[in-house]
């Protein structure tokens, strides 16, 4: 699975951005996608995830400001970010979780995009 993000950029505090992530390859095996971010000097952290069933999960910092969504084929996931703050500045990474199940059990794989930079100026 290959993931390509787009939509990052520079925005003023209070502004909005929409990130997109397009998956290719064995997309039929993707059962969840999400967004993570990593600010300078900090560890990568969860922003939001969405399952193939449409269940969503948000970090506390993203609730009520960010919305994750996907297309029906689970090949594109979006992150609508509103009311952006300077502390949202980070590289945002797309993530896909793949579970392959056969008669012997299941194996999980994690895939990452290369990231897109979001900079929020004060």
ABEGO torsion letter per residue (X at the ends): XBBBBBGBEBBBBGBBBBBBBBBBEBAAABABBBBBBBBBGBBBBBABBBBAAGBBBBBAAABGABBBBBBAAGABBBBBBBGBBAAABBBBBBBBBBBBBBAAEBBBBBBBBAEBBBBBBX
